[in-house]
Amino acid sequence: MAFAPLSENVIGSFVEKETGNIFQFSKNPELTLAPPAHGGKNVEFPYRVWVTNPIDGIDSGWRYARIGKTVAHIIVDETDRWVIEKWNIRNMRIFDV
């Protein structure tokens, strides 16, 4: 389970199906594009999913993501490989802000 810091403007949450863990997400203030795979187009990742408590200088506490109703694509490695995991999700909710 991971929750955003109180200073973050959380816009929604979801449950990861396999583990049952709850994750919150917020808008990504940056334009984050994953490089094209196999000659395709750059793909935008408009959200930040909060995955852990931030640790200064070590981890930001969030990962870039694309979130749909039943699937979230999470960038877990931003080095030259750009590893993207596909998470099956349920109970995706957008909060009234």
N, C-alpha and C positions, 0 to 999 in steps of 0.2 A: 504494500500500500504506500502511496506517495501523495502528499498534499503540498500545494504551492505555499510559499511564504505569504504572510498576511499582506505584504506590500504589493503582491502580484494581483492583477485583475483577472481572476479566474472566470472563464466563460462557459465551462462545461465539465463533464466527467463521463467516465465509462468504466465498465468492469471487464478485465481481461478474462476470457472464457476458461482457459486451461487452469489458471491458478485461483481465480475468483478475486484477485486483487483489484482495488479501486484506484483509478488514476484521475487526476484533475488536469485540465489543459487550459491554456491561454493563447491569445493571438501572438503570432511571431511578429515583433516590430520591424524585423529586417526582411529583405527579400532574399530568401534562401532557395537556391536552385540546385538540385542534384544534377550532376553531369549526365549527358545523354547516354543511355545504355544501348548498345548495339545499333548505333546510328539514329536513335530516336531523338526526341526533343528533350530539352531541360525540363525537369518536373519541379514545380513549386511545392514547398513544404510550409504551409501558412500557419502552423500551430507549434506550440511548445508543450510537450507532455512532461509533467513533473514526475520524475522517477526516483528521486532520492532527496534528502535534505542537502542544500548547497554546502560545500566545504570550500572556503576561500583558497584560491590558488590551485585547487586539485580538481574540483568538479563543479559544474554550474548547477547541477540538480535537475536539469531538464534535457530533453532530446527533441530535435526537430521532427515534425510529424505531419502526415496527411491523415485525416480522420473521416471515415464514412460511417454509415449506420451499423455495419457489421464487421468492418475491417479497419485497422489502423496500420499505416506503414510508418515505421520508426527508424530514423537514421541512428544506428548504434556505433558507427565508426566513420569519422569524417576525413580520414587520411585519404591518400590517393585512390583507395579502393571503394570508398563510399558504400559501406555495408548497410543494407536496408532490410529490417525484419518485418515480416507480415504478422500482425497479431489479430486473432479472431476476438471480437469484442461483443458485448451485449450491454443493454441498458444505457446506450449513449444518450446523454441529455445535454441540451443547451440551456443555460440558466437565463432567466429574464434579467437583463442588466439595466 
